[in-house]
Amino acid sequence: MKRPPEIQINQFQLSRLLDEEQMGFYKEVLAKNVFCSHCGGVASKGIVVQELFLTDLNDIMVRGTCKICNGKVARILEFGEDKTFYEEAMKFRTDISNQNKNQDNQFIK
C-alpha cells in the first residue's frame, strides 16, 4: 500500500485532528519532552512551534525553536499507530484534497 504524502498543517487543522486528550498529550510533550541538542538536554522552558506536518505515517511532526537558546528542535508524536486517529487523518487528507480541488476550479472559471 502506498503511503500518503507528508503535508504541512496549521494550528487550526491540528486542533481539528486531535481530540481533547490527544491535545493535552501534545501540549505536555512540547512543554516538557523535546530534546534540544544546543542546550544538551530537554528544552525545559518549552519550544516555539514554527511548522507542523502530518507525516506519511499520520504522525504529527513539530519543528520549532528552543525557548532557552533559540536552537532548532523537532519532535514526532506517534499518533498514527492509533487506528481511530489514523482513519481520521486519512479523512482529513481527503477533505483537504477536495478543498484544494474546489479552490483550483474557482480560479479556472
C-alpha positions as CSV (number, residue, x, y, z in Angstrom):
1,M,0.0,0.0,0.0
2,K,1.4,3.4,-1.0
3,R,1.9,5.8,1.8
4,P,0.2,9.2,1.7
5,P,2.5,12.3,1.3
6,E,3.7,14.4,4.2
7,I,1.6,17.6,4.3
8,Q,2.1,20.8,6.3
9,I,-0.8,21.7,8.6
10,N,-1.5,24.7,10.7
11,Q,-2.6,25.0,14.4
12,F,-6.3,25.2,13.5
13,Q,-6.0,22.0,11.4
14,L,-4.1,20.3,14.3
15,S,-6.9,21.2,16.7
16,R,-9.4,19.6,14.3
17,L,-7.3,16.4,14.1
18,L,-6.6,15.9,17.8
19,D,-9.3,15.2,20.5
20,E,-9.0,16.8,23.9
21,E,-6.9,14.0,25.4
22,Q,-4.5,14.0,22.4
23,M,-4.2,17.8,22.5
24,G,-3.3,17.6,26.2
25,F,-0.6,15.0,25.4
26,Y,0.7,17.2,22.6
27,K,1.0,20.2,24.8
28,E,2.6,18.2,27.6
29,V,5.2,16.7,25.3
30,L,6.1,20.1,23.8
31,A,6.3,21.7,27.2
32,K,8.5,19.0,28.9
33,N,9.8,16.4,26.4
34,V,11.6,17.9,23.5
35,F,15.4,17.4,23.3
36,C,17.5,20.4,22.3
37,S,20.9,19.5,21.0
38,H,22.2,23.0,21.6
39,C,21.3,23.0,25.3
40,G,22.3,19.4,25.6
41,G,19.1,18.3,27.2
42,V,15.3,18.9,27.4
43,A,14.1,22.3,26.3
44,S,12.9,22.9,29.8
45,K,11.0,26.1,29.0
46,G,9.3,24.5,26.0
47,I,9.5,25.4,22.4
48,V,8.2,27.9,19.9
49,V,6.3,25.9,17.2
50,Q,7.2,27.1,13.7
51,E,5.9,24.2,11.5
52,L,3.6,21.3,11.8
53,F,3.3,18.3,9.5
54,L,1.1,15.3,9.1
55,T,3.7,12.7,8.2
56,D,3.3,9.8,5.7
57,L,2.6,7.6,8.7
58,N,-0.1,10.0,10.0
59,D,2.1,11.1,12.9
60,I,2.5,14.7,13.9
61,M,5.9,16.3,13.3
62,V,6.7,19.6,15.0
63,R,9.6,21.8,14.1
64,G,10.5,24.9,16.1
65,T,13.0,26.6,18.3
66,C,14.0,26.1,22.0
67,K,12.7,28.9,24.2
68,I,16.0,28.9,26.1
69,C,18.7,29.1,23.4
70,N,16.7,29.6,20.2
71,G,18.2,26.4,18.7
72,K,16.3,24.4,16.2
73,V,14.3,21.4,17.5
74,A,12.0,18.8,16.1
75,R,9.7,16.2,17.7
76,I,7.5,13.5,16.2
77,L,4.4,12.5,18.1
78,E,3.3,9.0,17.1
79,F,-0.5,9.3,16.8
80,G,-0.6,7.3,13.5
81,E,-0.4,4.0,15.4
82,D,-3.9,4.6,16.9
83,K,-6.3,3.2,14.4
84,T,-9.0,5.7,15.1
85,F,-6.6,8.6,14.7
86,Y,-5.2,7.1,11.5
87,E,-8.7,6.9,10.0
88,E,-9.5,10.4,11.0
89,A,-6.2,11.6,9.5
90,M,-7.0,9.9,6.2
91,K,-10.4,11.5,6.1
92,F,-8.7,14.9,6.9
93,R,-6.4,14.3,4.0
94,T,-9.3,13.7,1.6
95,D,-11.1,16.8,2.9
96,I,-8.0,18.9,2.3
97,S,-7.5,17.5,-1.1
98,N,-11.2,18.1,-2.1
99,Q,-11.0,21.6,-0.7
100,N,-7.9,22.4,-2.7
101,K,-9.5,21.0,-5.9
102,N,-12.6,23.2,-5.3
103,Q,-10.4,26.3,-4.9
104,D,-8.5,25.4,-8.1
105,N,-11.8,25.1,-10.0
106,Q,-12.8,28.5,-8.9
107,F,-9.7,30.0,-10.4
108,I,-10.2,28.2,-13.7
109,K,-13.7,29.6,-14.3
